[in-house]
């Protein structure tokens, strides 16, 4: 049996393809993290964390992925999602509707396991004790100096045997510098990187105490290639499901808009019909008036008094 596999019955199953790796997320907000949900579920299953801290949450996709995995595994884990929910020059700036969306999902699905901390990262660091966190996910501003400051300020919050995740380590343009930080701190036997989904770095803190993480960090080149390929494939399936879910939402939105447009058209038709009724009423009134005038003109009395009307027009008026 290879170091990258475990034996179940008569079949050999790679250690990284545990059942949680096949789970589908429940929520699909817009995110650049979409394809990493399978690994998030695998990691939560492998590490069994009680505390996860996320620096940068935005629409909450990764936060929900961690929380959902813990929920399905029956873990009493708390995900502390830290963000200003104002945006930045990489994610873009946005309004209050983003925080309201995240808050509504947490309130409905994860009220006991997700804690939303609306703040700058450095302002709340003292609220987290050293060695108190199992997973630290760094996904805030992506410039080199920003990412390094987040790592330096928060790595001591992670216990020995825990991990730090870095998103966007494969992005090298538009001011992204997480790749540079990753190249400085990644060590053989204590780190692993994924290239899909803009890149995800997995860094062990201290010596890994979990067998699955030790196997991940010590994987040989061929095993590492298979791990990356499998999680890229699983992530692609999640991405397709996300697109299908978004299409369903778009379709329902289009249907709602169509219903509103139909209602507007019906209202316009009612108003136009009302105007036609007014016009028809006026036409009827004019026709009846013309008929009365014609009846007078055709009457005998009108014809008899015609000479008097002519004389009245010819004679000068008295002064």
C-alpha positions as CSV (number, residue, x, y, z in Angstrom):
1,X,0.0,0.0,0.0
2,X,1.4,3.4,-1.0
3,X,1.9,6.2,1.6
4,X,-0.8,8.2,-0.2
5,X,-3.6,5.6,0.3
6,X,-5.5,3.7,3.0
7,X,-7.2,0.3,2.6
8,X,-10.9,0.0,2.9
9,X,-12.2,-3.6,2.3
10,X,-10.5,-4.7,-0.9
11,X,-10.1,-1.3,-2.5
12,X,-7.4,1.2,-1.9
13,X,-8.7,4.7,-1.3
14,X,-6.4,7.8,-1.3
15,X,-6.3,9.5,2.1
16,X,-7.4,12.8,0.5
17,X,-10.6,11.5,-1.0
18,X,-12.6,11.2,2.3
19,X,-16.4,11.4,2.0
20,X,-16.5,15.2,3.1
21,X,-14.3,16.0,0.1
22,X,-17.4,15.1,-2.1
23,X,-19.8,17.3,-0.2
24,X,-21.5,20.1,-2.0
25,X,-21.9,23.6,-0.3
26,X,-25.3,24.8,0.8
27,X,-24.7,28.4,-0.1
28,X,-23.2,29.7,-3.3
29,X,-22.6,33.5,-3.1
30,X,-20.3,35.0,-5.6
31,X,-16.7,34.1,-4.7
32,X,-13.2,33.5,-6.1
33,X,-12.9,30.7,-3.5
34,X,-15.7,28.5,-5.0
35,X,-13.5,25.6,-6.1
36,X,-11.8,25.2,-2.7
37,X,-14.9,24.0,-0.8
38,X,-14.0,20.3,-1.2
39,X,-10.6,20.9,0.4
40,X,-12.3,23.0,3.2
41,X,-14.6,20.1,4.0
42,X,-11.6,17.7,3.9
43,X,-9.5,19.9,6.2
44,X,-12.3,20.3,8.7
45,X,-12.8,16.6,8.8
46,X,-9.0,15.9,9.1
47,X,-8.2,18.6,11.7
48,X,-11.5,18.6,13.7
49,X,-11.1,22.2,14.7
50,X,-12.9,24.0,17.5
51,X,-11.8,27.5,16.4
52,X,-11.5,28.9,12.9
53,X,-10.5,32.5,12.2
54,X,-11.1,34.1,8.8
55,X,-9.4,37.4,7.9
56,X,-11.6,38.6,5.0
57,X,-15.1,37.2,4.4
58,X,-16.9,39.4,1.8
59,X,-20.0,37.4,0.7
60,X,-19.1,34.6,3.1
61,X,-18.5,31.6,0.8
62,X,-15.5,30.2,2.6
63,X,-17.0,31.0,6.0
64,X,-20.1,29.1,5.1
65,X,-18.1,26.2,3.7
66,X,-16.2,25.8,7.0
67,X,-19.3,26.2,9.1
68,X,-21.3,23.7,7.0
69,X,-18.6,21.1,7.2
70,X,-18.4,21.4,10.9
71,X,-22.2,21.3,11.2
72,X,-22.4,18.1,9.1
73,X,-19.6,16.5,11.1
74,X,-21.3,17.4,14.4
75,X,-18.3,19.5,15.6
76,X,-18.7,22.3,18.1
77,X,-16.5,24.7,16.1
78,X,-16.8,28.5,16.0
79,X,-15.9,30.4,12.9
80,X,-14.9,34.0,13.6
81,X,-15.3,35.9,10.4
82,X,-13.5,39.3,10.5
83,X,-14.2,41.9,7.9
84,X,-15.2,45.6,7.7
85,X,-17.7,44.7,4.9
86,X,-16.8,47.8,3.1
87,X,-14.5,46.3,0.4
88,X,-11.1,47.4,-0.9
89,X,-9.3,48.1,-4.2
90,X,-9.0,44.4,-5.0
91,X,-12.4,43.1,-4.0
92,X,-14.1,46.4,-5.0
93,X,-16.0,48.7,-2.7
94,X,-19.6,47.8,-1.9
95,X,-22.6,48.8,0.2
96,X,-24.4,47.5,3.3
97,X,-26.3,44.9,1.3
98,X,-23.3,42.5,1.4
99,X,-23.1,42.4,5.2
100,X,-26.9,42.1,5.4
101,X,-26.7,39.0,3.2
102,X,-24.0,37.4,5.2
103,X,-25.8,38.2,8.4
104,X,-29.0,36.7,7.2
105,X,-27.4,33.4,6.3
106,X,-25.6,33.2,9.6
107,X,-28.8,34.0,11.5
108,X,-30.8,31.3,9.6
109,X,-28.2,28.5,9.3
110,X,-25.2,29.1,11.6
111,X,-26.4,31.2,14.6
112,X,-24.3,29.2,17.1
113,X,-21.2,28.5,15.1
114,X,-20.4,31.7,13.1
115,X,-19.4,35.0,14.8
116,X,-19.3,38.0,12.6
117,X,-16.7,40.5,13.8
118,X,-17.0,43.8,11.9
119,X,-13.6,45.4,12.3
120,X,-10.1,45.8,10.9
121,X,-8.0,42.8,11.5
122,X,-5.4,44.6,13.7
123,X,-8.0,46.2,15.9
124,X,-9.3,42.8,17.2
125,X,-6.1,40.8,17.3
126,X,-5.9,41.2,21.1
127,X,-9.3,39.6,21.4
128,X,-7.9,36.2,20.3
129,X,-5.4,34.4,22.6
130,X,-2.2,33.0,21.3
131,X,-2.4,29.3,20.3
132,X,-6.2,29.4,20.4
133,X,-7.0,28.8,16.8
134,X,-6.9,25.6,14.7
135,X,-7.3,27.1,11.2
136,X,-6.4,30.7,10.2
137,X,-7.6,31.7,6.8
138,X,-5.9,34.8,5.4
139,X,-7.9,36.4,2.5
140,X,-7.9,40.1,3.1
141,X,-6.0,42.7,1.1
142,X,-3.7,40.9,-1.3
143,X,-0.7,43.1,-1.6
144,X,2.6,41.7,-0.3
145,X,2.9,44.1,2.6
146,X,-0.7,43.7,3.7
147,X,-0.6,39.9,3.5
148,X,2.7,39.8,5.4
149,X,1.3,42.1,8.1
150,X,-1.7,39.9,8.5
151,X,0.4,36.7,8.7
152,X,2.9,38.2,11.2
153,X,0.2,39.6,13.4
154,X,-2.0,36.5,13.5
155,X,0.2,33.4,13.1
156,X,0.8,33.3,16.9
157,X,-3.0,32.8,17.3
158,X,-2.6,29.4,15.7
159,X,-1.8,26.4,17.9
160,X,0.9,24.0,17.1
161,X,-0.5,21.4,14.7
162,X,-2.9,23.9,13.2
163,X,-2.8,25.4,9.7
164,X,-2.8,28.8,8.0
165,X,-4.5,29.1,4.6
166,X,-3.5,31.7,2.1
167,X,-5.8,32.4,-0.9
168,X,-4.6,33.9,-4.2
169,X,-1.0,32.6,-4.1
170,X,-1.2,31.9,-7.9
171,X,-2.1,35.6,-8.7
172,X,0.8,37.7,-9.8
173,X,-0.8,40.7,-11.5
174,X,-2.7,43.8,-10.5
175,X,-0.8,44.4,-7.2
176,X,-1.2,40.8,-5.9
177,X,1.7,39.8,-3.7
178,X,0.6,36.8,-1.7
179,X,2.6,34.6,-4.0
180,X,5.8,36.3,-2.8
181,X,4.9,35.8,0.8
182,X,4.1,32.2,0.1
183,X,7.5,31.6,-1.5
184,X,9.2,33.1,1.6
185,X,7.4,31.0,4.2
186,X,6.5,27.7,2.6
187,X,8.7,24.8,3.8
188,X,9.0,21.2,2.5
189,X,7.2,18.9,4.9
190,X,5.1,21.7,6.4
191,X,3.2,23.1,3.4
192,X,1.2,22.3,0.4
193,X,-0.1,24.4,-2.4
194,X,-3.0,24.2,-4.9
195,X,-2.8,26.0,-8.2
196,X,-6.5,26.0,-9.1
197,X,-9.0,28.6,-8.0
198,X,-6.4,31.4,-7.9
199,X,-4.2,29.3,-5.7
200,X,-4.5,28.1,-2.1
201,X,-1.5,27.7,0.2
202,X,-1.7,25.4,3.2
203,X,1.0,26.0,5.9
204,X,1.4,23.9,9.0
205,X,2.2,25.6,12.3
206,X,4.7,23.6,14.3
207,X,4.8,19.9,13.7
208,X,1.6,18.4,12.2
209,X,-0.1,16.1,14.7
210,X,-2.8,14.8,12.4
211,X,-1.8,11.8,10.2
212,X,-3.7,13.1,7.2
213,X,-1.9,16.5,7.3
214,X,1.5,14.8,7.7
215,X,0.7,12.7,4.6
216,X,-0.4,15.9,2.7
217,X,2.7,17.8,3.6
218,X,5.1,14.9,2.9
219,X,3.5,13.8,-0.4
220,X,5.9,12.9,-3.1
221,X,5.7,14.6,-6.5
222,X,3.4,12.1,-8.0
223,X,1.1,11.9,-5.1
224,X,1.0,15.7,-4.9
225,X,0.1,15.9,-8.5
226,X,-2.8,13.4,-8.0
227,X,-4.0,15.4,-4.9
228,X,-4.0,18.7,-6.9
229,X,-5.7,17.0,-9.8
230,X,-8.5,15.4,-7.7
231,X,-9.2,18.6,-5.8
232,X,-9.2,20.6,-9.0
233,X,-11.7,18.2,-10.5
234,X,-13.9,18.2,-7.3
235,X,-13.7,22.0,-7.3
236,X,-14.8,22.1,-10.9
237,X,-17.9,20.1,-10.0
238,X,-18.7,22.6,-7.3
239,X,-18.1,25.5,-9.7
240,X,-20.6,23.9,-12.1
241,X,-23.1,23.5,-9.4
242,X,-22.6,27.1,-8.4
243,X,-23.2,28.2,-11.9
244,X,-26.3,26.1,-12.1
245,X,-27.5,27.5,-8.8
246,X,-26.9,31.1,-10.1
247,X,-28.7,30.3,-13.3
248,X,-31.7,29.1,-11.2
249,X,-31.6,32.3,-9.2
250,X,-31.3,34.4,-12.4
251,X,-34.2,32.4,-13.9
252,X,-36.4,33.1,-10.9
253,X,-35.4,36.7,-11.0
254,X,-36.3,36.9,-14.7
255,X,-39.6,35.2,-13.9
256,X,-40.4,37.7,-11.2
257,X,-39.5,40.5,-13.5
258,X,-41.8,39.0,-16.2
259,X,-44.6,38.8,-13.6
260,X,-44.1,42.4,-12.7
261,X,-43.9,43.4,-16.4
262,X,-47.1,41.4,-17.1
263,X,-48.8,43.2,-14.2
264,X,-47.6,46.6,-15.5
265,X,-48.9,45.7,-19.0
266,X,-52.3,44.8,-17.5
267,X,-52.4,48.0,-15.6
268,X,-51.5,49.9,-18.7
269,X,-54.2,48.1,-20.6
270,X,-56.7,49.0,-17.9
271,X,-55.7,52.6,-18.0
272,X,-55.8,52.7,-21.8
273,X,-59.3,51.1,-21.7
274,X,-60.3,53.7,-19.2
275,X,-59.1,56.5,-21.6
276,X,-61.0,54.8,-24.5
277,X,-64.1,54.9,-22.3
278,X,-63.7,58.6,-21.7
279,X,-63.1,59.2,-25.4
280,X,-66.2,57.1,-26.3
281,X,-68.3,58.9,-23.8
282,X,-67.2,62.3,-25.2
283,X,-67.8,61.1,-28.7
284,X,-71.3,60.0,-27.7
285,X,-71.9,63.4,-26.0
286,X,-70.7,65.3,-29.1
287,X,-72.8,63.1,-31.4
288,X,-75.9,63.6,-29.2
289,X,-75.3,67.4,-29.1
290,X,-74.9,67.4,-32.9
291,X,-78.1,65.4,-33.3
292,X,-80.0,67.9,-31.1
293,X,-78.6,70.8,-33.0
294,X,-79.6,69.2,-36.3
295,X,-83.0,68.4,-35.0
296,X,-83.4,72.1,-34.2
297,X,-82.2,73.1,-37.6
298,X,-84.6,70.7,-39.2
299,X,-87.5,71.7,-37.1
300,X,-90.5,73.7,-38.5
301,X,-90.2,76.5,-36.0
302,X,-86.6,77.1,-37.0
303,X,-87.5,77.4,-40.6
304,X,-90.5,79.7,-39.9
305,X,-88.4,82.1,-37.9
306,X,-85.5,82.3,-40.4
307,X,-86.7,85.6,-41.9
308,X,-86.7,87.2,-38.5
309,X,-83.2,86.1,-37.8
310,X,-82.0,87.5,-41.2
311,X,-83.7,90.9,-40.5
312,X,-82.1,90.9,-37.1
313,X,-78.7,90.6,-38.6
314,X,-79.3,93.3,-41.2
315,X,-80.9,96.1,-39.1
316,X,-78.5,98.3,-37.2
317,X,-78.5,98.0,-33.5
318,X,-79.8,100.8,-31.4
319,X,-77.4,102.8,-29.4
